[in-house]
Amino acid sequence: MAGGNAIRGSRVGAGPMGEAERGEAAPRVVVSYWCSNGHETTPSFAQEPGLSVPETWDCPRCGLPAGQDQANPPAPPRAEPYKTHLAYVKERRSSEEGEVILDEALDTLRQRGLIQ
Ligand SMILES: [Zn+2]
């Protein structure tokens, strides 16, 4: 015989509008980042005095740095030196030995979290 509790849950001020105006946390801003592989990432950041949105963000899909300019994403780090080194290795060694060295290089990158 509980007849008086039906009104609960519909009180003014308990809705999402009221919570938003209270500002229980710092306001957040959502920023879009694009990596050179075309992945879009939209992390959100707390807007606090003295804190600014970072210029680049690591893409969670491929690990490359992502920038806020979709048409001009940041270049992958170490790409050029790595290619140059690999070409140098291929020149000097047989392809079989080169593959072993390539595997070692990939392992190093995996350990650094640069590739998956
Ligand atoms: Zn990516």
Residues whose N, C-alpha, C, O or C-beta is under 5 A from the ligand:
A	BS01	ZN	C35 N37 H39 C59 R61 C62 G63
